[in-house]
Amino acid sequence: MNFKEIENIENKVASTETSASSSFQLDILNDYLEKEKKKSGAKENPFVFFYEDVISSAMSFNFKSALGDVQYKNASEDALACLEICVDFSKLPLYSISGWLQNALKFTDHLVLHYIQEVLKETPIILGGEEKSRYIQIKWKKGEISDAGDKLIYLYELRSKQLEHRTRVYPDGKQEIISPPRKLIRKEISKSFPEVMKIFLRTFKSAYPSYAN
């Protein structure tokens, strides 16, 4: 839905508002229109929209110049995947956290890999899974980037152990698919993920001061 279509719907709502029988229905429609507006705006630059939505402030940094066109485009696609699920990080839907977290970690992986390969000039280590190995590698570094690695490991394990692998096996061989603690997981995401993003923003600004504005 583009801005023109949204505007047309809003005009129709305004013309019939006085005759509407239910203000509750209007509230629902207005909420829907607001979400569609945000989605339309997000698609114009999903990288920036997603990043600033998560950290609740302006980035004041040109990640496109730092990452390069290809890497920036790929990261933007992962950001857009998150935004298709939720355009307001503070209102992350309880039953959408699994898909959102998966794409959010993919987004940060672009930052992690660039930091390892282009800033540190190191080759990514392999200690089992590729994703977790990258997080361990930055956890070993000095400074606050180590905290980002630690938090990414925690989020990765939340996704893997709590949201994906949910089978309980009993001594008699019977199995049960258990429900994850979604409220707790959302709370941990809300606390840890913005901190990761803020640390990487400060780290990239330090590595590329000419791209800060």
N, C-alpha and C positions, 0 to 999 in steps of 0.2 A: 504494500500500500504506500503510494507516494503522498507528498504533502498536499497536492491538489485534491486528491481523493479524500484525505482527512478533512480538508477545509470544506469540501462539499457536504460531508456528513455533519460537520459542526454547524453549518448554515441551516441544514434541515432541522437539526436538533433545536437551534435557537428559534426557528419559525414556529415550531410546534410545542415549545416548552410550556407555554401558558395553558395549553389544552391537555397536557400530559396528565394521566391519572395517577401516576406513581413517581414520586421524587426518587424513590429507591432505584427504579429502572434507569432514571437519568444518571444517577450516581454511578451505576454499573457501566453505562455507556461512556460517560466522561472518563472513567478510569481506563476503559479500553482504549479510548482515543489518545489519552496521555501516554499509554504504553506504546501505541503505534507511532506516535511522534518520536518517542525516545529511540525506537528501533530504526526509524528512518534516519535520524541523526547519527546513530551509532554506525550505520552502514557506510556513511561518508568517510569515516576514519576510525574503524573498529579498534585499532591498536591504542590510539590516544584515548578514545572514549572508555574502553575497558580499564586501562591503567588508571586513569583519573577517577573513575567510579570506585575502584577498589581502594585507592589510597585517600579518597575524599579531598583531593586538592589538585592543583595544576602541576603538571610535570616540569614545565620550563626546561625541557631538554629535547633535542632532536634525535630520537632513537633511529630514525630512518637513515640519517647520515652515519651514525655509529655502527649500525648493524649491516648496512648495505641493502640495496633494493630487494634482492632475492630473499634474504633472511627476514627482512622486515615484512615482505608480502606474506611469507609463510606464517610468521607469528601473527599477523593480522587475521589470517584465516582461522587460526585457533582462538583468537580473541572473539571473532564473530560467532564461532560455535558456542562460546560461553554466553554471548549476548543474545543468541537465539533462545537460550534457556531462560535467561534472566538479565534484564537491562538495569536492574537496581541491586547492587551487591548487598545492601542492607536488608533487602527483602528476599534473599535467596530462598526459593521454595523448598520445603522440607523433603519432598519426594523427588526432587530433581538434583539433589546434591551429588549423586554418583556420577552422572554424565557431566555435570558442571565441573566437578573436581578433576575428572579425567582430562578434560580440555584445558583447564586452568594450569595443570601441571605441564601439559604439552607446551603451553604458552611460555611458561618460565624456562622450559628446557632450551628454548632458543637463546635466552639470556645466559643461562648456565654454560652452554657449549661455547658461545662467543667469548665469554669471560675466560674459560679454560684455554681455548685454542688461540684467541687473538690478543687477549690482555696478558695472561700468564705465559703464553707461548708454550703450552704443555700439550701432550697427547692424552686424551681421555683414558683413564684406567678402566680395567674390566675386573670387577670383583663379584661376579654373578650377573644380576640384571643390569642392563646398560643405564637405565634411569637412576637407580639407587647408587650405582657406582659413581656417577657424576656428582651426586649430592655428597657422597662420602669424600670425594676428592676436594670439594671446596670447604667441607667441614674441617679438613686437616689444615687449612690455611689460617694464618693469624688475622686478627681483626674481626670486625663485625660480619664479614662475609662468611665466617665460620658459623655464626648464628643462623644465617640464611640456610646453610647446608643442613644444619641440625633440624631446623623447622621443616625443610623440604623432605627430609627422611621421615619425619613424624607424619606429615601429610600423606606421603607415599604409602606408608604402612597403614594409615587409616583407610585409605582407598583399597589397598590390597587385602588387608586382613578383616576389615569391618564391613566393607561394602561389596566386595567381589567374592571372596571365599567365605561363604556363610553356611557351610555344611557341618553339622554336628554328627559325629559317628559314635554310636553307643557300643558298649562292650559286646552286645549280642549281634552286632553287625548292622542294626537298623540305623537309618540316616534321617536327619531332619534339617530342613532349610530354616535357619533362624532369622529373625528380624533384626536388622542393625539398629544401634542406638542413634537414630538420625538426629534427634535434637542435640545430643552431646556432640556429634560430629560437626553439625552446622556451627555450634558454638566454638569449637576448636578451629574450624576453618576461618570464622569471622575474626578470631584473635590472631592466628598465625599467618594467614596468607597476606594480609595487608603489610605486616612487618617484613615479610620476604620481599615484597614489591618495593617497599621504601628503601630497604638495604641495597637492592640492586640499582635503584635510581641514584642513590648517593654514590655507589661504587662506580657506575658508568659516568657520572658527572666528574668524578675524580680522575677517571682514566681518560676522558675526552672533554676537558674543560672548554674547548673551543665550540662544542656543540650545546653548551648550556646557555640559556637565554633568560 
